[in-house]
Amino acid sequence: MRISDRKYAITGAGRGLGAALAIIMADAGAKPVLLGRNSTTLNKTAEIIQSRTNQKVETIRCDLADTESCTHAGTKLSNDHSDLDGLIHNGAMWLPGSMNDVTDVDIQACISSAAIGALILTRHVLPVLLKRKNADIHTVVSTSGLPNASSNGASIIFRAAKSAQDGFSRGLSDELAQTRVRVTAIYPGNIKDITPLEASWNKARHNDDLLTNKEVTDAIMFTLNQPASVAVKSLVIE
């Protein structure tokens, strides 16, 4: 696979889709760097990777809703990982409910985790990626970030956050069009949370089953494993 022996920083890697993606990418020979706000869950993902691949991976605490934390993580990535080949923006805060159900703090945290955190990390890491022979910036957005998409239980705030992420990815793609940094994004619908440690990971799916982390992970791997000259700029899966 093309990702074999390449290093990728993955946000939200302590649980859910981010953890599953980190595990499967490591299985395929990639070298993940795990970012997330909970050191305990990050270490658990790192232990799983080491037990499956004998690879010891680095973890970096990064709260995407906190500017100082993102700045620290971005600085550490740029200073310590000059061989970084990609940045995968997966982490974000899920926020359901109506406007009456959320607080001002919820609004700020949701928008910051999806959009502001990604921008800060990208700003710090981009000079490193631009020096590589080829590199990737991949964002896990959501169908909630697409125009005229149904809410599927997401709040207005979550939809606004994902719309901002969509704008970030599209704008960055334009800005880096003449560079060797490939910008791609995936837009999954509602996802059932499973892990590669469960037997259900490889279970056959039926037409009416919900998407799972497995299908989203497969789609991301498909995108990243394309030749460097090919960019799957936008992939919607439902």
Secondary structure, DSSP 8 states (H G I E B T S, - for coil): -TTTT-EEEETTTTSHHHHHHHHHHHHTT-EEEEEES-HHHHHHHHHHHHHHH-----EEE--TT-HHHHHHHHHHHHHH-TTEEEEEE------BS-GGG--HHHHHHHHIIIIIHHHHHHHHHHHHHHTSSSEEEEEE--GGGSTT---TTB-HHHHHHHHHHHHHHHHHHHHTTTSSEEEEEEEE-SEE---TTSGGGGS---TTS-EEHHHHHHHHHHHHTS-TT-----EEE-
